Amino acid sequence: QVQLVESGGGLVQAGGSLRLSCAASGRTSSTYAMGWFRQAPGKEREFVAAIRWGGGNTYYADSVKGRFTISRDNAKNTVYLQMNSLKPEDTAVYYCAARDRFYPISSDMSDFGSWGQGTQVTVSS
C-alpha cells in the first residue's frame, strides 16, 4: 500500500494560482502513475490530471487543460499540481491518488488504488 499526503490548499481569488503537493511513502516501487481528482460540494468526484511516474507522460481533464500542470519529483516521491487562472468552479476538495499502472490511460476512480485525505481549495469571485 502507498500512503499519500496532500498539502498546499487554501483560499485564493479568481485568476490566482496555487500549487498542491502530494508526498508518497510506503510501497512506492509499485506506483506507476499518480493522479489528482477533485470533489465539489454536492457533486461526484472527478478526474483532474495524471502523470506517469517513470516517463512523465501526462493527461488532463478538458476543464483544466492549459491552466493546470501536473509534474513529479521522483527523488522526493512527490507529485505537484500547479493551478493557474483559477475560477470559482475550481473550488473543491482535491485528492491525490496512486495507480499501479499507467496504460491504459484512465480517468476512472476505480483504477486508482491509493488515496490521500484531500486538501481544500476555495476560489473566491
Backbone torsions as a table, in degrees:
resi	resn	phi	psi	omega
1	GLN	NA	146.0	178.1
2	VAL	-108.0	135.0	175.4
3	GLN	-100.3	135.2	-176.5
4	LEU	-126.2	134.4	178.9
5	VAL	-130.5	118.5	179.1
6	GLU	-92.0	155.3	174.2
7	SER	-156.0	166.9	174.2
8	GLY	104.7	-3.8	178.4
9	GLY	-70.0	171.0	179.1
10	GLY	165.8	-166.5	-179.8
11	LEU	-105.1	131.0	-179.5
12	VAL	-143.7	152.5	177.4
13	GLN	-80.4	155.9	176.7
14	ALA	-55.7	137.0	-176.5
15	GLY	92.2	-11.3	-178.7
16	GLY	-84.4	-173.9	-176.2
17	SER	-132.3	153.7	172.4
18	LEU	-145.7	152.9	172.8
19	ARG	-124.0	121.1	176.5
20	LEU	-93.9	147.2	176.3
21	SER	-123.7	150.7	176.5
22	CYS	-138.4	111.8	179.5
23	ALA	-94.9	129.0	-178.8
24	ALA	-106.4	141.8	175.7
25	SER	-144.0	170.1	-178.3
26	GLY	91.2	-137.1	-175.0
27	ARG	-80.4	61.4	-178.5
28	THR	-69.2	-18.7	-180.0
29	SER	-66.1	-20.0	-179.8
30	SER	-94.6	6.0	-178.1
31	THR	-98.4	122.6	-179.3
32	TYR	-113.1	-14.2	178.5
33	ALA	-151.6	148.4	176.1
34	MET	-126.9	147.6	-179.2
35	GLY	-139.9	164.7	172.8
36	TRP	-120.0	135.2	172.9
37	PHE	-125.2	165.9	176.0
38	ARG	-144.3	154.0	179.0
39	GLN	-138.0	116.0	177.2
40	ALA	-88.8	157.9	-179.9
41	PRO	-55.4	129.0	176.9
42	GLY	76.9	5.5	-178.7
43	LYS	-121.8	163.8	177.2
44	GLU	-77.8	155.8	177.1
45	ARG	-67.4	136.6	-177.1
46	GLU	-129.4	153.2	179.8
47	PHE	-71.6	143.2	177.1
48	VAL	-116.9	-56.1	-176.2
49	ALA	-163.2	160.0	176.2
50	ALA	-148.6	157.0	-178.2
51	ILE	-140.8	141.7	175.6
52	ARG	-79.0	128.5	-173.5
53	TRP	-63.1	-39.9	-175.8
54	GLY	-82.2	-55.6	-172.9
55	GLY	-91.9	-12.7	179.4
56	GLY	80.7	6.1	176.0
57	ASN	-58.3	145.1	-177.8
58	THR	-133.8	158.4	168.6
59	TYR	-150.6	154.3	-170.1
60	TYR	-134.9	156.0	167.6
61	ALA	-70.7	147.2	-178.5
62	ASP	-58.8	-32.5	-175.1
63	SER	-67.5	-17.4	-177.3
64	VAL	-118.7	-4.8	-179.2
65	LYS	-57.2	134.1	179.9
66	GLY	85.9	-12.5	179.7
67	ARG	-115.2	-36.0	-177.9
68	PHE	-108.2	147.4	176.8
69	THR	-134.3	126.0	175.9
70	ILE	-99.6	139.9	179.4
71	SER	-148.3	169.7	179.4
72	ARG	-142.9	155.0	174.4
73	ASP	-121.7	100.2	-174.8
74	ASN	-60.9	-37.8	-177.6
75	ALA	-63.8	-30.3	-178.9
76	LYS	-100.3	1.0	-176.5
77	ASN	50.4	44.7	-174.9
78	THR	-130.0	138.8	175.2
79	VAL	-115.0	143.3	-177.8
80	TYR	-120.3	154.2	170.7
81	LEU	-130.7	104.6	175.9
82	GLN	-85.7	121.4	-176.3
83	MET	-116.7	115.8	179.1
84	ASN	-115.7	164.1	179.0
85	SER	49.2	47.8	-175.8
86	LEU	-65.6	146.2	-179.2
87	LYS	-120.8	156.8	177.2
88	PRO	-55.2	-33.1	-180.0
89	GLU	-71.7	-6.0	173.4
90	ASP	-83.6	-6.4	178.7
91	THR	-61.0	125.0	-177.0
92	ALA	-178.3	170.1	165.7
93	VAL	-87.9	127.9	-177.8
94	TYR	-102.8	130.4	-177.6
95	TYR	-117.1	139.5	172.7
96	CYS	-94.5	145.4	-179.0
97	ALA	-143.5	153.4	-179.5
98	ALA	-123.1	148.7	-177.1
99	ARG	-134.3	149.1	-176.6
100	ASP	-90.7	13.3	175.0
101	ARG	-159.9	159.6	175.0
102	PHE	-102.8	-41.9	179.2
103	TYR	-102.1	144.9	-6.2
104	PRO	-68.9	148.3	178.9
105	ILE	-57.6	135.7	-177.7
106	SER	-143.4	141.0	172.1
107	SER	-114.2	16.1	-177.6
108	ASP	-87.9	127.3	179.9
109	MET	-54.7	-36.8	-174.4
110	SER	-67.2	-15.5	178.7
111	ASP	-87.6	-2.6	178.6
112	PHE	-110.3	121.2	-170.3
113	GLY	-93.5	-19.7	-178.6
114	SER	-123.8	142.8	-175.5
115	TRP	-136.5	148.2	171.8
116	GLY	-87.2	-178.4	-176.3
117	GLN	-85.7	-13.5	178.2
118	GLY	96.5	153.0	176.1
119	THR	-137.8	135.8	-174.5
120	GLN	-81.3	132.4	171.6
121	VAL	-121.4	123.5	179.9
122	THR	-123.2	124.9	-180.0
123	VAL	-113.7	118.0	-178.5
124	SER	-92.5	148.4	-178.5
125	SER	-90.0	NA	NA
